[in-house]
Amino acid sequence: MTYATYVLYTALLAAGVTAYAPLAVARRLTRGVPLNLRARFGYGGQDGRGPRGWVHAVSVGEAIAAAPLVEGLHQTYPSLPLVVTTVTPTGARVVTERFAGLASHRYFPLDFPGAVRRTLAAIDPAFFICMETELWPNALRALAARGVPTMIANGRLSDRSFRRYRLVRSALRGVLADVRVFAMRSDEDARRIIALGAPAERVVVTGNLKNDAPADPAGVADLWRRLLGLSRDQRVWIAGSTHGGEEEAALAAHAAAAAEHPGLALILAPRHPERVDEVLSLIAARGLRAVRRSALPVGRAAGAIIVVDTVGELAQMYAVADVVFVGGSLVPLGGHNVLEPALRRKPVLMGPHTDNFREAAGLLAASGGAVVVHDAASRWPAPGTPDGERRAATRISRGRRARPLQEPQPQARRRCDERGEPVSDLSARVTRAWQRGLGPAASRVLGVAAGGYRGLLGTRDWLYARGMLKCRALGVPVVSVGNLTVGGTGKTPAVELAVRTLLELGHRPAVVSRGYGRRGHGIQVVADAASIRLDADEGGDEPFLLARRLPGVPVVVGAHRYEAGRHAVERFGVSAIVLDDGFQHRTLAKDLEIVMARARAPWGSARLLPGGPLREPLAALARAHLIVVTGACGPDDVGEVAAAARVHAPGVPILAARHVPTECWEAGAMRYLGPEALRGLKLFAFAGIGSPDGFRQTLEDTGALEAGFARFADHHWYTREEVAALEQRALAASAVGLVTTEKDWARLRRLPPRGVPLYVLAVRLALLSGDAQWRAAFARACPAPSP
């Protein structure tokens, strides 16, 4: 956009705000909707408190969808304050309640230069992430002028928005140039933003962030039945996010259903809480009783319709429903979030206007998880009526098939690589593509996203270098074992070796891990000095494995490594900590940094995420005190890693290592054998680890004969059907049994195969060179404690 265009846009915006002012005042006087004028013009808040991460979510739906993003940013940058802005008061309430302790709230400014300038001065953003696709020219221009990386997350363009934006496409191209990354929901959204002028190399398709909504806590349905005054077996249906014209249809359907099925309850949730009085009047005009959600659980008369007058509760409330109607779809508004009931396995009713969730709505309808209502009254398949009861019951009895949005069908979930080996899901295929390198088009697209990621890393390093983000010490030596890449480098065996080295020095060590893939949350003790307290599903497969290998050593898991380490020190009185996968975690001060790398293709395509496997640039090797090269064929087989170290980490010792088989057992009878027992056996192998090729090499070292190999994603939890399928593949290949890793066994030991033996092969890390350097580094960083 030219300067004159910005001036014209600002003048038109001023005219629009002036025209809207009487309506806003009327809403304030009649409905109590606050104006928040001072905040919208950028006044208020506190200045001069250092940079913050800025996430913008216009209202309730976007704020709820941003929850995984806000939580992830807080975990990644715990010392960087976060600000979440909204436009609506209801969105502000959700942010204040849901993100307490994670982020502060302020209102997004009106897009006038002065208001934007004041807001930027108050926030001092390190980055700006805008949920969905809100394009405010003056705000984006000001952010670009300050060099603030800007990203559109969960971007979408409805049919109506796309038509309108096309009218100003020539002016819009300059606005889009100020955005660094466009992370769009679908291929169609990506095509549309490119058609409007976004550089194609900056556009990536990430899917819908709302698919990543956290699971409801256990017992949520019973809790909400009590909160709403509903009996345990009462049939319930919900009309959620409704607009004017839809409540009438829902009430008509409910009246017909309740006449045939007394006791049927209706929960009616208007999209905009300020319409609650209007909806209550509509219900009263029909001679029906109603009660506000805020008045419950007491005071609900029999048959009273529950009208939701609260914010942020509807998604969890869906847990009590037998059927859910999602509003905004009987009237031409594009529809609201069908994913929320679908992910809770609820049959969905929706109107024909679902442009805002076209892909999700199409999948639901095609799979039988939803019914499209084409008529507001006469053909509504309401629950409780003969037609509606039959159709709703069909949806429930067919396995609540709203779930295919998140659980891919078997034929979509399993693919074959170039050698005909099944790969269980997308992550495994992406990892292999990273190692080989992507095509030119994909490399350009993901390279822009990697530029945004590089910018975030650079911001973090800048903040640490200037003391704005600080490392905190635990008061005991901390040894970190980590890597630079996504994928397996043998960290778990290295953690075990580090613990044993500390034990030899006289320390009482503990292991601290994130516990990836675990069911539990917060800080948990997987093992104490006496016993293992949590299984693999609760504590994570790798922490469980370490607890099994290191009896008497406490193992603690937690996303915040400093807090988990402090818990280990205070509870168990340990004298040293070994941090599993801790190289990227800068919040905890570390005395010894050990970086693991593979001997073959150690950096893959040498590109940063998401265009390659690198978590950080190779220059980060300078922080390492030891570099351990795994999969080495001999003491000198470290050439590729050594070449990078000479440039980025001169003088850092490079040690060669290899995983050697040390134990083997037959899982069904827990019959322990030596690894030599596998020699000459024809076995079908499978693994769900970061580097399955390393396991194949170890298996070859035992002298076993590989009859076939199946790959699964790292940390994959096996199903009974998958184990049965592996048995069939082993029999078809004339194998005498199955064989897998100790880490995989931790995830399937409750599902042992019945038709063929399952052998489990355990490995340890053996140093081929640099043993003296390893011990010297530990002695310097972790001197023996005083007796």
Steps between C-alpha positions, in 0.01 A plus 500: 500500500619850423503775762193656338319166523574474873367853549185415305453177698541685831246764392247232400559322831434825687178547307393145578574536872309829507199340330509204739530715814123558553433125476782425745358755745153348460636153574673641805178654628260215415715188542785620717765419238813693608671734256858472635586817310813585695645151448400487132687826439816351650496666841548318829723205580856520624795614291869431524491146638700333224398309187200268493360238267174624347213272397179650360169313523200709397235336720395188693551236231842624400609536864401141577672377183815688600533304825744236366705776336518714815587200717767389252655847488506516879673163523754590231571852633398490869681823581344699214175673606205445266217737412175382341283770343133474411235726354196384695436507877396133489834413343672705771318299767618172347861621487491625859352176632677241283844655471546617858868462580586445132413830332359843573218662303445829328267611223616512140521863385279657241712508185591867522872584487503670841311221675727238342813696593395526866418129516834399350682723745316334789552141382843530332430177309772242437262341248136528393273201428151572372239227527289441188535767231461855630679743274536845658719706264624765746580243769686272261689794352610619844611151601704464180662841559619379843633174350255287699449151348131462415307179440141413411412181690203273426430723203178466307309696238126446477320538168368839607839627623672380185248679276543822693879489511517437125341840443811667651756242393746751352514697826497186714821364347707757689325414827571130455866576434533604866414146620791259534308167512143402404409176679170412335241242602452329165624483141201711393583772753862493379393537136279793591763694695748449215237619251465818706873570468676317782844374386456127438827416672365644827182289504481164677204274579499397866147367545252631751639595840158426648570129437766530771258604773593334832294202607230549761593391851367165620144508632411826327159372384392407853630832629298699247185299567529601865576864415200518266261315730450209257433144610751230412288331230319807365515544122651834401555686180681828450450779248832681517627832360155595366399821324171676448263271306666182625361508852146493357585187301657333801202580722255365243698177469526469877127546551426216256762275655401569863137416425601146409787467749427671832810598689707586193718801591610781270807717562492813285824699463474822296823597328498848650429517875342844463208326320410292807212731602367486144509119504332486842220723369462273197465195724248676726293605197458130417372431849813303595711525813869588498787534742835669462811282525640740761202424729570126507526238643219619728171644382432304181133415464406177325522540124665841514726579205854583607627821338878536513592850615863422582811510281751225421300206638312374196771266365522299822122515540469298179613199707145458641325514162357211302475721189640846424375761254774748400364844419586765249417240235124530451553867426759610244785576741739218407445281807693460823739242637373148425828360630418560865210251516661273241816454703280399792337231282163674489263466202473841335206682339590795279341719240615536141710814563832356622751691288714590803559130576449358151760222523400383848129515422553302179694227680235476770213474254683247283590278796150499649598714797268786404159572350449808283173678583362675193178634648471694823174349621309241302792268426711546814605150620463583868605248765202331653275512191467172309718618212742691716524225762581243237755716325663618823516147634654389174775758538571384856490128427732536201784565741452878533666539165574866540854388583658449155607864509773404742533124460601428142360193332739202484558540127594866553709428807724234352720566199802332346838651446725430205595159643144389567529548877182627668529834669235553762439873476600834357777578749709202394467591130590863570808397698627291209428780255704735720794261483485465120417863429178640357418603146564859384139617542458351848842629602405857401170486684637345818810715479289807573343329800849405612590868472225580750628225728855634463368841597347361820828324585691819432264695724551247778880514466489881498293502819733255675811689387366823654383340820130555434449125513698328773627151575434384854733269688391210719798505734617155384688402182273455195601281204295543183477236226338632183535546128457748218257299289155348509528122501698237684865547588517263798436747783338247737802263514724808539291618798546156655878518447511851649314382812736205544800732466362728772439199724866401457599852609302455822195707407133429576358596157143538373367505143273785387306458176205657327323165474393534138170329415402438862141505615571692820557872540711722720798375699486126570735249662545200271737327743640571843791333680283203592287410197344595166181692574356575154456286190610609153162643403489727806865602518620459141678211330855635531476599871347157575785334312761699693327417829514132411869515403609713798350353819530730799538814286208748520339585165285816485303630202366849434472744210678774699844354555609744771194430716532124443870516594427702810239241601759224463756687713254596774319167523784253454806700609690408184846641436484513117240514221512340155270687262356288219462689168601830657724674247229743384379577854681816605297578814708257709871566550706197390854405596563244225337505155523172306376510140417174322524465121480214251809397306302481173323814372517658847317818401266357235438770240668755736186715496313642797153385599255467330706474181745254652585316820713764673360636826769769504765621254829308503660801667329383822767228521718767659307449826600131518770364730499149343371373166422128483465340156279189506484224242873526436671202340829577674682755717571729205158481333400856595587689180171679422449615857863600539476720189215700652671516839819644349293795374257553787657335806877483460670326789190314621584127546328266254442145623403199289237262640292203399188332636579143594242231579520396865173328585229299328183342631187331370216730610222243540673294768751771602768241431840669500747403226829637384508702174688208349175297521373697197782384274361320198133562590277631223307784666257770391617826657311819583581823683343832591811698595679805368761304305361160395792441263729495804293217647528308172877532514508378860279206407735414216790506746334220700495273193119491478343469154253774418183366334343845472486834676214733605556861596282694740524858622718581798311444830222316312251323729400170345145368474390140527409507131851615404662224707272243334592638158871471583445136598336433166785666311754293695315177416465601136877559484569155656663671800534311827412808702490877537779718637492862621680750723482533876338843457225353279448217748422760768210618286354162407586273792133479594418378148737207441445307176335163542590314183877552476779577751600863552869557569616826659853623436657748743809709425752711692731777383864399466768764442742402223725800566535781752422305817762699690362830366148395606610429855714812522211720391278351770772537764541872414130586478376270776774455763439230755278623783639540848444192717 
